[in-house]
Amino acid sequence: MAIEVLVHGPLSRTELARRLRLSQGSLTRLTKPLIESGLLVEAAEAGGAGESRQGRPSQPLDIVAESRSFLGFKITADRVYGVVTTLRSDVTGRLDRPLTTHDPDAVAALLAEMATELAGRHPAPAGIGIGVGGRVRDRTVVGESAFLGWRDVPLGTLVRERTGLPVVVENDVAALVEAETWFGAGRGLDRFAVLTIGAGIGYGLVLGGSRVPYDEEDRGFGRHWIIDPYGPLTPEGARGSATSLLSIPSIRYQVRAATGRDVGYEEILAGAAAGEPMASRVVGEAARALGILVAQIANFAMPQKILLAGEGVGLMDVAGHTVRDTIRSHRHPLAAPVDLETKVSDFHDWARGAAVLAIQVLVLGRTGE
């Protein structure tokens, strides 16, 4: 019930009873403790507008979003990004700190220090979510993270011991998918996919309104999805793979190998926009690869929407027409257009995704899958 109001509210009691297939009497019994705890309120009360609606059944129920705060962290190879959010995942504060060591105890201490600083300006946090690029077990142990050099690190326990707060740890792409499913582009959708491009390629699928977990999470989705068997070979992936064609390190590697210059991603995009031959070729190949990848996801998963997110989505600004043309050429002529939404994401957005994990723990009352 709390989830329904949190994600889709405010909702009248009549609408809430219809959605949950409850009688008005059952609904009243279930909502009473939630109202008494301060989690649910009459919508007029929540907004302070003093609505004049008559009759309790028509008065919407809503969540008091500001009643609780949540902390989310995204760990990269050289920096930690943190946010504090409301119960509806609105970001109310952000922070980032350099990561000078990958020692697990030192990383946990840094997270605890940042948690204290973020919490000092907001209501006492109800929980912490942490997103890590790697495989995570039981939403607490980082089983494997190549960029941190970790194996079997009980990060959740280390941070909980230092903060005293509930902690949930998850693969960073999975956390982003959860956030978009509950509060973002996938809200209310039965079938939804997320594709991220940046330092690597990430993918998440939602069926029946719930994310599909899988054992191979962060085991090289993009490195083994071959787009062009005659395409470039890079240190990041197999020849012609999605990662070799699309990831930011691979795009930079291709330009550096051809020109001898170490050029940043934004400069490469700007060069392609200006018609520079090498930048145009690499960006054009990346755009065609992205179009093929999106078309294949649409053909096989049949999602209602695909969200394209990550630090690399600036590619769409420069070569979006190539992406869209390629999608059409790899779909049936009578197929419905792919609903492709683009979201420019920074690392604080990934941290917000981790905060949603903590929100889910509170609302669902569990930490594991």
N, C-alpha and C positions, 0 to 999 in steps of 0.2 A: 504494500500500500504506500509506504513512504517513498519507494522507488518511483511509483507511478506519479505521485505528486511532485517529487523532486525533478524528474525528467520532463514531465508534460504539464505540470501545474502552472497557475492555479486551476483547480478543478472543483466543480460543484459536487456535493454529496451524491446527487442523482447520477451525474456522469461517472463519478468514481465507482459507485455501486454497479453501474452498467458495465464498466470496463473490467471490474474484478468479479462480476457475476455474484454479487452479494445482496442480501436483503438489507433494507434500511436499518433494521434492528441490529443485524450483524455488523454493519458498517459502523454504527454508533458505538458498539462495544469495542471494536478494534481501534477506532480513532481516539477514544477517550484517553488512554494512557499516553498516546503520542502528543495530544494537546496538553495534557498535564505536565509532560516533560519539557514543553516549550519547543518541541521540534515542529509541530504543526500548529497553525493558528488560522483563524478566520482571515480571509484575504483582506478585508477592510482594516483589520487589526494590524496585519503585516505591512500594509502600505500606509497606514495612518491617514487614509483619506476620508474615513468616516462614511462609508457607503451607506445608502439609505434603503438597501434591499430589505424586503420583508420576508420573514419565514426562513427558518434555519436550513431547510433542504436546498434552497437556491443560493445560499451564501458560500462562495468558493472557499476551499481549504488550500493553504499554501504552506511552503516551507519557509522558516525564518533563516534565510541564507547566511546572514551575518552572525547567527547565534554561535557558530563554531568555525574554527579555522583549521586548515590543513597545510602541511608542508610537503613540497615535492622537490626532488633533486634529480638532476641529470649529470652523470659522471662522464667526462670525456678523457682523453689521454692526458691532457694538460690543464684542465680546468673543471671546476664543479659549479653548476648553475643551480640556483635555488629560488623557489617562489613560495609565497603564502597565498592561499585561496580561501574563498568562502565555500559554503556547502554546495553551491552551484558552480564551483570551479572558476569563479571570476577572480582574476589575479589582483591582489591588493598590495603586494610588495614583492620585490625581486632583489637578488643579490648574486654575485659570482666571485669566486676566489680562485687563484692559481693552485694547481695541483703539482707540488714539487717532488712528490714521491708516490710510488704505488704500493708502499707498505700498507697492508690492510688495517693495522691498528692506527696508523697515522691518517689514513683516509677516513676511518670511522670517527676519529677525534675531530677532524676538520668538519665533517658533516654535523657533529654534535655542536661544535662552535657556531657554525652557520645557523643551525636550528635555534640556538639561544638568541642570536642576533635578530633573526627574522621574527621570532615569537615575541620579542620584547615590545614591539609596536602594535601587536594585534591580540585578539582574544586568545586565551590559552589553547594551543593546538590540540586537536583530538587524535592526530596520528601523522605518520610520516610515510611517504611513498618514495621509492628510489628506482630510477631507471638506469640500466646498465646495458651496454652493447655486449651481449654474450648469452650463454645458456644459464638459466636460473632454475633451481630445483625447489619445490615446496614453497615458493615465493619468499624465500629467506636466504638460500645458499647460492652464491655465484659458482656454478659448477665449472664454468670455463669462460674466460674472457681474454682473448688474444691481445687486445691493445693494452690491457692492464697487467698481463702476465699472471693472471690468477687461475687457480684451480681449487675447487672445493673451499671457498672462503665463506664463512658464515656471517656475511655482512649484516643481515637483519639483526642477528643476536648482538653483534658488536655495537651497532648503533643503539639498539634498545637498552643495552646495559649502560650506555652513556647518557641517554636522554630520559629513560623511564617511560617512553611513549610506545604505543603499538607501531611496528614497522613492517612494511611489506615491500619486497624487492621483486622486480620483474624485468624481463627483457624490455629495452626502451621502445622498440617498435610496437610490442604488445601493449605497453602502457598507452602509447599514442592512439592505438586503435580503440582501446577501452574509452578513452576520453572523447574521441570523436563519435563513438557509438552512443554514449550517454548524453553528451552535451554539445556535440558538433554536427558535422556534415551528415553523419549516419543516424542521427536521432530519429526514431520512429520507423526506420527502414528494416525490412526483413532480410534483405541481401545487400551487402555493402562490402566494398574492398578498399584497402588503403595501400598505395604504392609510394614509397619514399625514395628519393634520390639525394645523395649527398656524399659522405665519405664512403658509403656503400649503398647497396640496394636492399630495401626492406619491403616486406609484403605481409599484409594481414587480411583475413577474410572473416566476415560476419555472416552467419546463417541463422535464420530464426531469431534475429535480434541479438544473438550472442556470438562473441568472438570464438573462432575455432582454434583451440590450442593444438600444437603439433610438436613432436619430439625434435624435429630438425630446426627448430627456431634458432636463427642466427648461426646456422651451420652452412652459410654460403648460398643462400637462395639465388642471388644474382650471379655468383661465380660459376654456376653450373647450368644456367638457363641460356642455351646457345641461341643467339639471334642470327648470326652470320658466321658459318663455319670457316669462311675465308677472311674474317674480320681481323682487327688488331689483336696482338698478343701483348699483354701487359703483366706486370708483377702482381696485379690485384685479382686476376681471374683467368679462366681458360680462354683460348683464342675465340674471339667473336662473341664472348658471353655478354650478358646485360651489364655486368660490372665493368668489363674491359671497354665497353662502348660508352657507358653512361655515367659512371661514378666520377666525382670531381678529381680524385687522384689520378685516375686513368686518363681523363681528358687532358689534364696538365702534363702527364707523362708523354702522351702522344705528341703534343706540341713541343715539349722539350726535346724529345728524340729527333724531331724533324728540324728544329731550328737551333738547338743548343742553348736556348734561353729558358730560364725558369720563370714562367708567366703565371700570374694568379688567375683564378677562374673568372672573376668579373672582367678582367682585362681581355681574356679570350672571348667572352661573350660580346664585349664591346667591339673587339676586332672583327668578329663575324658580322655584327650589325653594320660595320663600316665596309664590309666586303673584302677584308684581308683574306687571301687565298687559303693559307694553311688553317687559320681559325675557322673559316667558313666550311672547309672540308670536314674538320673534326666535329664541329657543332652540327653540321648537316647530318653526318653519320649518327651522332648521338640522338638527334631528333627523330630520325627514321627508326632507330632502335627503340626509342620510347614509344613511338606509334605502334610498332609491331607488338611490343610487350603489352600495351594497353588493349590492343585488339584481341590478343590471345587470352588475356584475363576475361575480357567481355565475352568472348566466344565460349569459353569453358566454364567459368564460374557464374555467368549470367547475372551479375549484380545490377541492382537498380541504379547505383551510382558508384563511381570510382573517384576516390580522393587522391590527388597527387600532392605530396607534401615533402618537406625537407629543405635543406640549404641549397639544393641544386635546381629548384624549380624556376629560377631565372631563365633557364633554357626556353621556357614557354614564351617569354616576352620577346625573345629574339627569333625563335624558330617554331613558334606555335602552329603556324600555317602548315609547315612540313609534317609536324606531329599529327595534326587533324587529317591532312590528306592521306597520310600513311594508314591511319586507323581505318578510314573509309575503304581504302584499297585492300585491306585484309579482313573485311567483313562482307557478309552477303549483301548484295545490292539492295535488298528489301529489308535488311535489318534495321531496327530502330537506332537512331543516333545514340552514341555512348554519352551518358551524362557524366562528363569529366569536370570535376571541380578542382581548382588549383588553390593551394594555400601556402603562402610564403611562411616558412617556419624558422625561428631561431631556436637556440638551445633552451631559452626560457619556456618556449612552447612545449618542448619535450619534458621539461621539469613539471609543467602544469599537468601533462599526461600522467606523470608519476603521482602527483597529488590526488588525481582522481582514483588511483588505487586505494589510497587511504580513505577517501570518501566511501568507496565501495565496502571497505572493511567495516566502517561504522554502520552503514545502512543494511548491509547483508549479514552482519554479525559473524563474519568468518574471514580468515586470512588465506586459506588454501583454495585451490580449484575444486 
